[in-house]
Amino acid sequence: MGDEPTGNLDSKNADTVFDIFKELSEEEHLSLLVVTHDQDFANRTDRIIHMEDGRIKL
């Protein structure tokens, strides 16, 4: 699980973190849960689940 893992990083380091997560996911067959407000980061993931007011939006 990652809660805003790139929140304080510049774009180059945020890309590095994403690449590490992606590599871990693929090579180790892991599922990762990442909470972010970074839409660019989210758009690179396999699935996006939106929340509003503490509830999952359908």
KEVEX-284137 format. One record per atom (N, C-alpha, C): atom name; residue in one letter; x negated, y, z. Coordinates in steps of 0.02 Angstrom, whole numbers, plus 50000, padded with zeros to 5 digits. Last residue first. Layout:
at/aa/X/Y/Z
CA/A/X/Y/Z .
...
//
This chain:
at/aa/X/Y/Z
N/L/50967/50242/49607 .
CA/L/50981/50191/49558 .
C/L/50989/50220/49489 .
N/K/50849/50291/49724 .
CA/K/50897/50313/49674 .
C/K/50906/50259/49622 .
N/I/50831/50249/49892 .
CA/I/50813/50232/49824 .
C/I/50869/50254/49777 .
N/R/50820/50380/50014 .
CA/R/50856/50324/49983 .
C/R/50831/50312/49912 .
N/G/50768/50496/50066 .
CA/G/50755/50434/50100 .
C/G/50789/50372/50072 .
N/D/50803/50593/49971 .
CA/D/50833/50596/50038 .
C/D/50826/50529/50075 .
N/E/50760/50484/49844 .
CA/E/50786/50551/49860 .
C/E/50820/50548/49927 .
N/M/50646/50397/49740 .
CA/M/50682/50404/49803 .
C/M/50704/50476/49811 .
N/H/50616/50287/49603 .
CA/H/50626/50355/49630 .
C/H/50665/50353/49695 .
N/I/50496/50183/49547 .
CA/I/50558/50183/49586 .
C/I/50563/50252/49618 .
N/I/50417/50124/49405 .
CA/I/50428/50182/49448 .
C/I/50496/50175/49482 .
N/R/50293/50013/49345 .
CA/R/50362/50023/49367 .
C/R/50365/50084/49413 .
N/D/50162/50015/49304 .
CA/D/50208/49969/49270 .
C/D/50281/49983/49287 .
N/T/50088/50182/49289 .
CA/T/50104/50119/49323 .
C/T/50153/50077/49282 .
N/R/50073/50305/49234 .
CA/R/50025/50254/49212 .
C/R/50040/50185/49243 .
N/N/50161/50388/49299 .
CA/N/50175/50370/49229 .
C/N/50129/50316/49202 .
N/A/50097/50413/49421 .
CA/A/50155/50369/49418 .
C/A/50169/50344/49348 .
N/F/49999/50505/49380 .
CA/F/49979/50441/49409 .
C/F/50037/50392/49402 .
N/D/50083/50609/49338 .
CA/D/50036/50579/49291 .
C/D/50013/50510/49315 .
N/Q/50150/50643/49456 .
CA/Q/50188/50612/49402 .
C/Q/50142/50580/49350 .
N/D/50119/50630/49616 .
CA/D/50080/50642/49555 .
C/D/50113/50606/49497 .
N/H/50172/50592/49730 .
CA/H/50209/50646/49697 .
C/H/50175/50664/49631 .
N/T/50181/50419/49781 .
CA/T/50146/50478/49754 .
C/T/50195/50530/49729 .
N/V/50143/50264/49845 .
CA/V/50189/50320/49851 .
C/V/50152/50382/49828 .
N/V/50125/50103/49786 .
CA/V/50093/50169/49792 .
C/V/50147/50222/49794 .
N/L/50094/49940/49806 .
CA/L/50147/49989/49817 .
C/L/50113/50055/49831 .
N/L/50040/49808/49705 .
CA/L/50023/49867/49743 .
C/L/50084/49913/49748 .
N/S/50006/49638/49697 .
CA/S/50056/49690/49687 .
C/S/50037/49748/49732 .
N/L/49872/49548/49620 .
CA/L/49901/49583/49677 .
C/L/49957/49629/49654 .
N/H/49777/49469/49551 .
CA/H/49849/49455/49548 .
C/H/49885/49485/49608 .
N/E/49648/49508/49538 .
CA/E/49665/49472/49599 .
C/E/49739/49453/49603 .
N/E/49650/49573/49414 .
CA/E/49601/49520/49427 .
C/E/49618/49478/49488 .
N/E/49758/49666/49422 .
CA/E/49753/49617/49368 .
C/E/49707/49558/49386 .
N/S/49736/49739/49540 .
CA/S/49801/49709/49526 .
C/S/49795/49653/49475 .
N/L/49605/49785/49523 .
CA/L/49622/49741/49578 .
C/L/49687/49703/49565 .
N/E/49627/49869/49411 .
CA/E/49582/49812/49407 .
C/E/49596/49762/49462 .
N/K/49714/49964/49466 .
CA/K/49736/49924/49409 .
C/K/49692/49861/49403 .
N/F/49631/50021/49566 .
CA/F/49694/49988/49584 .
C/F/49717/49941/49528 .
N/I/49530/50075/49482 .
CA/I/49514/50024/49533 .
C/I/49577/49986/49554 .
N/D/49605/50168/49409 .
CA/D/49572/50113/49374 .
C/D/49553/50057/49423 .
N/F/49644/50256/49512 .
CA/F/49694/50219/49475 .
C/F/49663/50158/49441 .
N/V/49517/50305/49548 .
CA/V/49558/50268/49597 .
C/V/49610/50226/49561 .
N/T/49484/50371/49429 .
CA/T/49442/50317/49454 .
C/T/49480/50273/49503 .
N/D/49582/50470/49424 .
CA/D/49579/50419/49371 .
C/D/49538/50359/49394 .
N/A/49541/50543/49535 .
CA/A/49607/50512/49535 .
C/A/49610/50457/49482 .
N/N/49419/50592/49489 .
CA/N/49419/50543/49543 .
C/N/49487/50508/49550 .
N/K/49470/50680/49389 .
CA/K/49421/50627/49372 .
C/K/49421/50572/49426 .
N/S/49555/50769/49458 .
CA/S/49583/50722/49409 .
C/S/49535/50666/49391 .
N/D/49517/50771/49636 .
CA/D/49520/50802/49570 .
C/D/49540/50748/49520 .
N/L/49622/50728/49778 .
CA/L/49567/50716/49731 .
C/L/49574/50756/49667 .
N/N/49721/50720/49871 .
CA/N/49670/50772/49880 .
C/N/49611/50764/49832 .
N/G/49805/50614/49824 .
CA/G/49832/50680/49840 .
C/G/49781/50735/49847 .
N/T/49788/50484/49794 .
CA/T/49749/50532/49754 .
C/T/49768/50604/49770 .
N/P/49871/50411/49876 .
CA/P/49800/50394/49875 .
C/P/49757/50444/49836 .
N/E/50001/50421/49943 .
CA/E/49968/50478/49912 .
C/E/49892/50467/49907 .
N/D/49979/50275/50015 .
CA/D/50022/50334/50025 .
C/D/49983/50395/50001 .
N/G/49977/50111/49963 .
CA/G/49941/50174/49961 .
C/G/49991/50232/49968 .
N/M/49958/49941/50000 .
CA/M/50000/50000/50000 .
C/M/49956/50062/50000 .
//
